[in-house]
Amino acid sequence: MSSARIYQRPKNAMQSGRYRTDRWVLEFDPGERQRPDPLTGWAGSGDTLGQLRLSFPTLEAAQDYATREGIAFHVVPAPQRKLKLQAYADNFR
């Protein structure tokens, strides 16, 4: 039985916009440990669910999908946004 986590996408730190931060993501927990490949040294495993990331418009839609498919899940609450109110003049104090 696979397990997953449902979380809301965080804001991209490299951009000022909040594009697609209202979407909820269902991401599967790793089923097995990654191990280095003897030939290349790259880390990998046989678990292909780690490559799957599903996006939903609401939390309820993600929970309904996981329940319907028999996936155990836990919801990671979205962090609260902190507004940093700052004036341009504060740079010169």
C-alpha positions as CSV (number, residue, x, y, z in Angstrom):
1,M,0.0,0.0,0.0
2,S,1.4,3.3,-1.0
3,S,1.2,6.5,1.0
4,A,1.2,10.1,-0.1
5,R,1.3,13.6,1.1
6,I,-1.0,16.4,0.0
7,Y,0.4,20.0,0.2
8,Q,-0.2,23.4,-1.4
9,R,2.5,24.6,-3.7
10,P,4.7,27.3,-2.2
11,K,5.6,30.6,-3.9
12,N,8.6,30.5,-6.1
13,A,11.4,32.3,-4.3
14,M,12.9,33.5,-7.6
15,Q,9.8,35.4,-8.8
16,S,7.5,37.9,-7.2
17,G,4.3,36.4,-8.5
18,R,2.2,33.7,-6.9
19,Y,1.4,31.7,-10.1
20,R,-0.2,28.3,-9.3
21,T,0.1,28.6,-5.6
22,D,-3.6,27.9,-5.2
23,R,-3.1,24.4,-6.5
24,W,-2.8,21.3,-4.3
25,V,-0.3,18.6,-5.1
26,L,-0.5,14.9,-4.2
27,E,3.0,13.4,-4.1
28,F,3.9,9.8,-3.2
29,D,6.3,9.0,-0.3
30,P,9.3,7.0,-1.3
31,G,8.6,3.2,-1.3
32,E,12.2,2.1,-1.0
33,R,15.6,3.6,-0.4
34,Q,17.7,5.0,-3.2
35,R,21.0,3.2,-3.9
36,P,24.0,4.2,-6.0
37,D,24.3,2.6,-9.4
38,P,27.6,0.7,-9.5
39,L,28.4,1.9,-13.1
40,T,27.5,5.6,-13.0
41,G,27.2,6.3,-9.3
42,W,23.8,8.0,-9.8
43,A,21.2,7.4,-7.0
44,G,18.1,5.6,-8.1
45,S,15.6,3.0,-7.1
46,G,12.9,0.8,-8.7
47,D,10.1,2.8,-7.2
48,T,8.4,4.7,-10.1
49,L,5.7,6.3,-7.9
50,G,8.4,8.8,-6.7
51,Q,8.3,10.3,-10.2
52,L,4.5,10.9,-10.1
53,R,3.1,14.3,-9.0
54,L,-0.6,15.0,-9.4
55,S,-2.1,18.5,-9.2
56,F,-5.6,19.4,-8.0
57,P,-7.6,22.6,-7.9
58,T,-8.8,22.1,-4.3
59,L,-7.8,20.2,-1.2
60,E,-11.1,18.3,-1.3
61,A,-10.5,17.1,-4.8
62,A,-7.1,15.7,-3.8
63,Q,-8.5,14.0,-0.7
64,D,-11.4,12.5,-2.8
65,Y,-9.0,11.1,-5.3
66,A,-6.7,9.5,-2.7
67,T,-9.7,8.0,-0.9
68,R,-11.2,6.7,-4.1
69,E,-7.9,5.1,-5.2
70,G,-7.2,3.6,-1.7
71,I,-4.1,5.8,-1.1
72,A,-3.2,6.5,2.5
73,F,-2.4,10.2,2.8
74,H,-1.6,13.0,5.2
75,V,-2.1,16.7,4.6
76,V,0.7,19.2,5.1
77,P,-0.8,22.5,6.0
78,A,0.3,25.5,4.0
79,P,2.5,28.0,5.8
80,Q,1.0,31.3,6.8
81,R,2.2,34.2,4.6
82,K,4.0,36.9,6.4
83,L,3.8,40.4,5.0
84,K,7.0,42.5,5.4
85,L,5.9,46.1,5.1
86,Q,8.8,48.2,4.3
87,A,9.3,51.6,2.8
88,Y,12.1,52.6,0.5
89,A,13.3,55.2,3.1
90,D,14.0,52.3,5.5
91,N,17.1,51.5,3.4
92,F,18.8,54.7,4.6
93,R,18.2,54.5,8.3
